[in-house]
Amino acid sequence: MHLLSEARSVFVDGYFAATLLLSVSVINHCLVEELQFRREIEGDPGFEAVLSHALRLGVVPVAWDASLRRLAQRRHPFVHFKKPEHPHALGARVRLEGAPLASLLEEDAKLAIKYMYHVFRATLREVA
C-alpha cells in the first residue's frame, strides 16, 4: 500500500520518470505475486513473460495488453542503456512524437499510475 501512496506523491510532485518506474515495478510485482500464488511461475521471468501469463489466465483483461506493453517499452530507456540513435531512446522519441520530453513523461506517468491501480485492484485478494 505504501508504494501506491508513494507513486501518487512523486506524480503530484512532478517526478514523472520516477512515477513511471515505480508504477511499472508495482504492476510487475502484483502480477508476479499473483502468478506465484497460482503456482504458474517461480521467480520473476521478466515483464513480457509475466504479462503473457497474466493475460492468458485472465488475471488482467486482454484490453489492457497494449497499454501495459507500451508502459514497459516507455520504461526501457531508464533501465536499459539505449544509444542515442536507438528507436526507443528518449531523444528519438522526442523527435518522432514532436513534443517536449516533459510532456511525454507526464502522459506516460498518468498512464502508468492508472494501470498501477487497475492491476493492484485486479490482483487484490482477502487475507485468510
Backbone as CSV, one residue per row, in Angstrom:
resi,resn,N_x,N_y,N_z,CA_x,CA_y,CA_z,C_x,C_y,C_z
1,MET,0.824,-1.201,0.000,0.000,0.000,0.000,0.864,1.258,0.000
2,HIS,2.010,1.165,0.676,2.889,2.329,0.730,3.343,2.739,-0.674
3,LEU,3.633,1.771,-1.522,4.115,2.090,-2.869,3.051,2.809,-3.696
4,LEU,1.785,2.467,-3.501,0.705,3.182,-4.204,0.706,4.649,-3.801
5,SER,0.830,4.873,-2.513,0.860,6.242,-1.998,2.109,6.984,-2.483
6,GLU,3.235,6.292,-2.480,4.475,6.926,-2.923,4.410,7.294,-4.403
7,ALA,3.858,6.407,-5.225,3.729,6.703,-6.654,2.865,7.942,-6.859
8,ARG,1.794,8.043,-6.106,0.930,9.226,-6.205,1.697,10.484,-5.794
9,SER,2.454,10.382,-4.720,3.208,11.542,-4.233,4.250,12.017,-5.233
10,VAL,4.991,11.093,-5.814,6.017,11.526,-6.769,5.369,12.084,-8.033
11,PHE,4.185,11.582,-8.385,3.473,12.155,-9.535,3.043,13.594,-9.230
12,VAL,2.436,13.788,-8.077,1.972,15.121,-7.677,3.141,16.105,-7.625
13,ASP,4.299,15.631,-7.197,5.481,16.487,-7.127,6.147,16.701,-8.485
14,GLY,5.628,16.071,-9.526,6.145,16.286,-10.876,7.317,15.411,-11.275
15,TYR,7.571,14.357,-10.528,8.652,13.429,-10.863,8.081,12.303,-11.728
16,PHE,7.906,12.609,-13.005,7.171,11.723,-13.888,7.944,10.465,-14.261
17,ALA,9.252,10.570,-14.455,10.052,9.371,-14.738,10.021,8.434,-13.526
18,ALA,10.123,8.992,-12.339,10.069,8.176,-11.126,8.704,7.511,-10.987
19,THR,7.656,8.231,-11.336,6.307,7.668,-11.291,6.199,6.487,-12.240
20,LEU,6.710,6.669,-13.448,6.683,5.592,-14.446,7.437,4.365,-13.938
21,LEU,8.642,4.568,-13.450,9.454,3.447,-12.974,8.800,2.722,-11.803
22,LEU,8.337,3.476,-10.832,7.725,2.856,-9.661,6.418,2.156,-10.028
23,SER,5.594,2.796,-10.838,4.301,2.208,-11.194,4.459,0.912,-11.976
24,VAL,5.385,0.884,-12.931,5.603,-0.351,-13.697,6.175,-1.436,-12.788
25,SER,7.006,-1.053,-11.835,7.525,-2.026,-10.874,6.404,-2.617,-10.020
26,VAL,5.497,-1.780,-9.573,4.358,-2.267,-8.775,3.492,-3.194,-9.621
27,ILE,3.243,-2.826,-10.873,2.466,-3.680,-11.776,3.126,-5.047,-11.891
28,ASN,4.428,-5.050,-12.140,5.155,-6.309,-12.276,5.069,-7.131,-10.996
29,HIS,5.293,-6.496,-9.855,5.250,-7.219,-8.582,3.865,-7.811,-8.315
30,CYS,2.827,-7.060,-8.594,1.464,-7.569,-8.387,1.205,-8.798,-9.255
31,LEU,1.612,-8.714,-10.517,1.386,-9.835,-11.433,2.232,-11.044,-11.045
32,VAL,3.489,-10.824,-10.704,4.355,-11.932,-10.293,3.792,-12.610,-9.051
33,GLU,3.396,-11.811,-8.076,2.855,-12.380,-6.840,1.600,-13.205,-7.113
34,GLU,0.730,-12.703,-7.965,-0.497,-13.434,-8.297,-0.178,-14.746,-9.011
35,LEU,0.738,-14.694,-9.970,1.089,-15.907,-10.712,1.825,-16.916,-9.836
36,GLN,2.635,-16.436,-8.907,3.286,-17.343,-7.962,2.249,-17.972,-7.034
37,PHE,1.285,-17.182,-6.595,0.217,-17.697,-5.735,-0.541,-18.821,-6.445
38,ARG,-0.742,-18.658,-7.754,-1.446,-19.675,-8.547,-0.518,-20.819,-8.975
39,ARG,0.729,-20.756,-8.568,1.747,-21.750,-8.916,1.960,-21.855,-10.432
40,GLU,1.858,-20.711,-11.098,2.071,-20.658,-12.543,3.512,-20.343,-12.913
41,ILE,4.222,-19.661,-12.022,5.619,-19.309,-12.268,6.399,-19.431,-10.978
42,GLU,7.710,-19.494,-11.130,8.631,-19.383,-9.999,9.547,-18.214,-10.311
43,GLY,9.913,-17.468,-9.311,10.775,-16.318,-9.543,10.060,-15.267,-10.371
44,ASP,10.850,-14.507,-11.120,10.308,-13.466,-11.989,10.934,-13.640,-13.372
45,PRO,10.194,-14.225,-14.308,10.752,-14.481,-15.634,10.839,-13.255,-16.533
46,GLY,10.530,-12.088,-16.016,10.560,-10.864,-16.810,9.160,-10.400,-17.165
47,PHE,9.048,-9.092,-17.370,7.724,-8.493,-17.539,6.953,-9.072,-18.716
48,GLU,7.604,-9.264,-19.844,6.898,-9.778,-21.031,6.275,-11.143,-20.753
49,ALA,7.038,-12.040,-20.160,6.527,-13.381,-19.852,5.435,-13.323,-18.791
50,VAL,5.648,-12.490,-17.797,4.654,-12.346,-16.726,3.341,-11.829,-17.295
51,LEU,3.421,-10.801,-18.123,2.206,-10.242,-18.716,1.510,-11.265,-19.603
52,SER,2.254,-12.002,-20.388,1.652,-13.025,-21.248,0.902,-14.068,-20.426
53,HIS,1.520,-14.539,-19.333,0.843,-15.491,-18.437,-0.423,-14.871,-17.849
54,ALA,-0.306,-13.649,-17.363,-1.440,-12.979,-16.716,-2.605,-12.801,-17.682
55,LEU,-2.313,-12.458,-18.907,-3.369,-12.302,-19.916,-4.011,-13.646,-20.235
56,ARG,-3.185,-14.657,-20.429,-3.689,-15.990,-20.776,-4.604,-16.537,-19.682
57,LEU,-4.275,-16.254,-18.431,-5.047,-16.771,-17.300,-6.199,-15.858,-16.880
58,GLY,-6.337,-14.715,-17.532,-7.420,-13.795,-17.191,-7.185,-13.002,-15.922
59,VAL,-5.935,-12.917,-15.487,-5.624,-12.111,-14.292,-5.939,-10.646,-14.579
60,VAL,-5.606,-10.208,-15.774,-5.935,-8.859,-16.236,-6.640,-8.987,-17.587
61,PRO,-7.516,-8.048,-17.911,-8.241,-8.116,-19.180,-7.311,-7.944,-20.388
62,VAL,-7.628,-8.625,-21.461,-6.860,-8.518,-22.708,-6.861,-7.072,-23.206
63,ALA,-7.893,-6.323,-22.897,-7.975,-4.921,-23.329,-6.837,-4.074,-22.756
64,TRP,-6.198,-4.526,-21.704,-5.088,-3.778,-21.097,-3.738,-4.103,-21.735
65,ASP,-3.684,-5.124,-22.561,-2.428,-5.625,-23.111,-1.584,-4.531,-23.765
66,ALA,-2.137,-3.824,-24.720,-1.359,-2.816,-25.463,-0.835,-1.721,-24.530
67,SER,-1.654,-1.263,-23.606,-1.221,-0.200,-22.693,-0.118,-0.678,-21.757
68,LEU,-0.238,-1.887,-21.240,0.793,-2.407,-20.336,2.105,-2.640,-21.079
69,ARG,2.035,-3.126,-22.300,3.263,-3.317,-23.086,3.890,-1.961,-23.454
70,ARG,3.048,-0.972,-23.746,3.563,0.371,-24.035,4.287,0.939,-22.821
71,LEU,3.728,0.731,-21.647,4.387,1.211,-20.424,5.741,0.541,-20.224
72,ALA,5.816,-0.750,-20.479,7.097,-1.451,-20.349,8.107,-0.886,-21.343
73,GLN,7.647,-0.585,-22.547,8.541,-0.008,-23.556,8.992,1.391,-23.150
74,ARG,8.103,2.175,-22.575,8.451,3.529,-22.137,9.452,3.505,-20.982
75,ARG,9.422,2.450,-20.182,10.324,2.300,-19.040,11.739,1.926,-19.485
76,HIS,11.846,1.233,-20.597,13.130,0.689,-21.041,14.286,1.685,-21.095
77,PRO,14.121,2.881,-21.667,15.289,3.777,-21.739,15.847,4.180,-20.366
78,PHE,15.044,4.026,-19.333,15.502,4.394,-17.991,16.247,3.256,-17.301
79,VAL,15.975,2.028,-17.692,16.597,0.893,-17.008,17.568,0.112,-17.883
80,HIS,17.548,0.349,-19.177,18.462,-0.304,-20.118,19.086,0.767,-20.995
81,PHE,20.407,0.788,-21.061,21.085,1.791,-21.865,20.651,1.702,-23.323
82,LYS,20.348,2.843,-23.906,19.998,2.943,-25.328,20.902,3.993,-25.957
83,LYS,21.540,3.631,-27.060,22.331,4.613,-27.796,21.386,5.676,-28.339
84,PRO,21.878,6.899,-28.518,21.003,7.998,-28.959,20.223,7.696,-30.239
85,GLU,20.780,6.901,-31.143,20.086,6.608,-32.401,19.097,5.445,-32.293
86,HIS,19.078,4.766,-31.139,18.148,3.648,-30.962,16.713,4.174,-30.981
87,PRO,15.782,3.472,-31.656,14.397,3.972,-31.754,13.675,4.124,-30.422
88,HIS,14.120,3.416,-29.373,13.474,3.545,-28.063,14.158,4.565,-27.160
89,ALA,15.236,5.170,-27.637,15.924,6.193,-26.844,15.004,7.400,-26.664
90,LEU,15.189,8.107,-25.578,14.314,9.251,-25.289,14.407,10.327,-26.364
91,GLY,15.600,10.630,-26.830,15.763,11.650,-27.864,15.054,11.277,-29.154
92,ALA,15.150,10.004,-29.533,14.460,9.541,-30.747,12.955,9.686,-30.589
93,ARG,12.467,9.395,-29.410,11.021,9.514,-29.164,10.566,10.972,-29.237
94,VAL,11.363,11.878,-28.683,11.028,13.301,-28.737,10.958,13.757,-30.193
95,ARG,11.944,13.345,-30.985,11.936,13.718,-32.409,10.740,13.107,-33.137
96,LEU,10.456,11.848,-32.866,9.370,11.150,-33.541,8.004,11.741,-33.191
97,GLU,7.781,12.002,-31.917,6.467,12.466,-31.471,6.333,13.977,-31.513
98,GLY,7.444,14.676,-31.682,7.399,16.124,-31.829,6.838,16.860,-30.632
99,ALA,7.140,16.366,-29.450,6.648,17.005,-28.223,7.795,17.096,-27.227
100,PRO,7.726,18.044,-26.312,8.773,18.149,-25.290,8.805,16.893,-24.415
101,LEU,10.000,16.516,-24.007,10.160,15.323,-23.181,9.310,15.394,-21.918
102,ALA,9.243,16.553,-21.293,8.481,16.686,-20.044,7.008,16.326,-20.250
103,SER,6.422,16.754,-21.359,5.005,16.439,-21.584,4.825,14.959,-21.922
104,LEU,5.783,14.368,-22.636,5.705,12.931,-22.920,5.787,12.120,-21.630
105,LEU,6.712,12.516,-20.758,6.862,11.806,-19.488,5.630,11.959,-18.597
106,GLU,5.026,13.129,-18.628,3.806,13.328,-17.829,2.689,12.406,-18.308
107,GLU,2.524,12.288,-19.621,1.497,11.391,-20.166,1.809,9.939,-19.811
108,ASP,3.081,9.549,-19.911,3.488,8.199,-19.518,3.157,7.950,-18.051
109,ALA,3.457,8.919,-17.211,3.222,8.777,-15.768,1.732,8.637,-15.471
110,LYS,0.903,9.411,-16.155,-0.547,9.301,-15.955,-1.043,7.905,-16.307
111,LEU,-0.584,7.402,-17.445,-0.991,6.059,-17.872,-0.469,5.008,-16.895
112,ALA,0.768,5.172,-16.468,1.374,4.192,-15.559,0.651,4.130,-14.223
113,ILE,0.339,5.267,-13.675,-0.312,5.267,-12.360,-1.744,4.730,-12.471
114,LYS,-2.399,5.030,-13.576,-3.750,4.492,-13.820,-3.715,2.967,-13.821
115,TYR,-2.784,2.389,-14.593,-2.719,0.931,-14.677,-2.146,0.298,-13.423
116,MET,-1.329,1.021,-12.694,-0.849,0.502,-11.422,-2.038,0.219,-10.502
117,TYR,-2.960,1.180,-10.419,-4.150,0.986,-9.580,-5.048,-0.107,-10.141
118,HIS,-5.217,-0.150,-11.457,-6.045,-1.200,-12.078,-5.495,-2.593,-11.770
119,VAL,-4.195,-2.775,-11.969,-3.591,-4.093,-11.746,-3.614,-4.438,-10.261
120,PHE,-3.370,-3.451,-9.415,-3.434,-3.705,-7.977,-4.819,-4.218,-7.600
121,ARG,-5.855,-3.557,-8.088,-7.234,-3.992,-7.788,-7.525,-5.364,-8.383
122,ALA,-7.036,-5.615,-9.579,-7.292,-6.899,-10.241,-6.647,-8.066,-9.503
123,THR,-5.577,-7.808,-8.773,-4.867,-8.880,-8.080,-5.117,-8.860,-6.565
124,LEU,-5.953,-7.959,-6.121,-6.254,-7.842,-4.688,-7.068,-9.047,-4.220
125,ARG,-6.706,-9.579,-3.094,-7.454,-10.710,-2.535,-7.530,-10.567,-1.019
126,GLU,-8.515,-11.240,-0.430,-8.641,-11.218,1.021,-7.543,-12.056,1.646
127,VAL,-7.080,-11.609,2.775,-6.083,-12.369,3.530,-6.860,-13.291,4.463
128,ALA,-6.530,-14.538,4.404,-7.265,-15.522,5.234,-6.755,-15.523,6.653
